[in-house]
Amino acid sequence: MQRHSGAKTPSTAPGARTAVPASFLDYMKSMGPGIVVVMSWLGTGDFISASVSGANYGYALLWTLLVAVISRYFIVSAISKYQLCNAVGDETILDGYRRVWKGFPIYLGITTCILGFVYCSFLLLAAGTALDRLLFSALLPLGAWGTPAGAVVTFLLAVFLVTRRKQHFRWLEVVAQITMAVLVLSFLIALVGTGVDVGGFFSGLTFKLPPGEAGYITAVSTAVGLIGAVGGSAANLLYPYLIHEKGWRGPEHRKLQRIDLLFGTSVMFGLVLAVWVVAAETLHGTDAEITSESGLAFMMEQAIGPAGPPIMWCAIFFTVFNNIVTQPRVFVRMLIEAVYMSRPEREERIRLRHQDTVTSPKETFTRDPLFWGILIPAMALPLVFSLPGMPGMVVITLLGNSFNVLTVPAIIVGLIIMTTRRDLMLRPYINRWWETAILVAIGAVGLWATYELILSIASTVTGG
């Protein structure tokens, strides 16, 4: 069965099909979703993990970061391949999951929305802390209320952006580009201050393990944790929706999508690598520990002096702000799309009511009161966690990990089935045996990491 493309809509319409680039310059101008998504993947947790690894083991485990980034590229590329190259006319990845099991869409929609709420709780807290350290503590000291005030300012800015119906993706691109510029500048300054042990750097990419049994166990657990986290992460579902908003449709956009994703993941690797190197150069061999954003600021102070903390707080703010304006909107959109699959009459009713402004059925959610009725509260309620006396990041992170466990098997198993079924994929794009083997391997590691995480959570809850 051949994929039906449908009539082309004007390029100015939200989600309209865009032209395929014809030259190298056109390719460079067309890219965008890759940067948006990697800036939304990045969070203070990634930076903290990289800095802890650099501080504890120097350059020894750099290869685990490389393997994790390659794994993420492969997983997300496979998800995007289904969306662009399926043979049955599915426009979004959720359509494909529905073909595997009709309960998949609502299951993924609910679990990812819960994750979006948890992520916002953590991100607003981090953004509020960054604004407090950058502005309020110097200009208007608010004490314990500085972080809540910063979180409220962040929330208002984020709501302004997520409610833009026109040129929404362009707003996301601008925020992501600013974030990338701030991060690149910050860590370039830090690297100039610390220097790089070139020999140690290349040695760390050769799959060597730290000496001793503890080093071996740590290396394996680090690699498994990283690969498992990226393999089944709900955040992997952001990218196919971003390329849909960009207007990339059909196999003709597959080449552009792969280049875009490769560029984005390369930027991600470079940024996290920079944090790792700075930590290895400044903290390795010392007793310093990094367990929070304050630890990152301390690391930057060690690297470049008094200017380090403000630079780091600025980088943290833009990183988490990009997450806030990207993740919840996509996750809630998935839930609404799942609702439409079970209640198509609701989608048809709203689309007909707004037929002058909704040119694509997949954009109907922007006019649905249910979408905004879920999205805005999901972004606002997490402000509670920024108030003095609230549990803080440890409890929030534990809650987030608990729900992330629910998405891992569904995302990986469903993806393997979709991309190997001959009745769903265009023939040239059906998985080869080695592609399926890699997906199975990443999935197995992800499921194993899920099992370990369940044991860890159970141990924490029971105090064992």
Secondary structure as GFF3:
##gff-version 3
##sequence-region A 1 464
A	DSSP	alpha_helix	24	30	.	.	.	ID=ss1
A	DSSP	alpha_helix	33	41	.	.	.	ID=ss2
A	DSSP	alpha_helix	44	57	.	.	.	ID=ss3
A	DSSP	alpha_helix	62	85	.	.	.	ID=ss4
A	DSSP	alpha_helix	93	100	.	.	.	ID=ss5
A	DSSP	alpha_helix	104	131	.	.	.	ID=ss6
A	DSSP	pi_helix	132	136	.	.	.	ID=ss7
A	DSSP	alpha_helix	137	139	.	.	.	ID=ss8
A	DSSP	three_ten_helix	143	145	.	.	.	ID=ss9
A	DSSP	alpha_helix	146	162	.	.	.	ID=ss10
A	DSSP	alpha_helix	168	194	.	.	.	ID=ss11
A	DSSP	alpha_helix	198	203	.	.	.	ID=ss12
A	DSSP	alpha_helix	213	231	.	.	.	ID=ss13
A	DSSP	three_ten_helix	234	237	.	.	.	ID=ss14
A	DSSP	alpha_helix	238	246	.	.	.	ID=ss15
A	DSSP	three_ten_helix	251	253	.	.	.	ID=ss16
A	DSSP	alpha_helix	254	282	.	.	.	ID=ss17
A	DSSP	alpha_helix	293	304	.	.	.	ID=ss18
A	DSSP	alpha_helix	308	342	.	.	.	ID=ss19
A	DSSP	alpha_helix	344	353	.	.	.	ID=ss20
A	DSSP	three_ten_helix	361	367	.	.	.	ID=ss21
A	DSSP	alpha_helix	369	380	.	.	.	ID=ss22
A	DSSP	three_ten_helix	381	386	.	.	.	ID=ss23
A	DSSP	alpha_helix	393	420	.	.	.	ID=ss24
A	DSSP	three_ten_helix	427	429	.	.	.	ID=ss25
A	DSSP	alpha_helix	433	462	.	.	.	ID=ss26
###
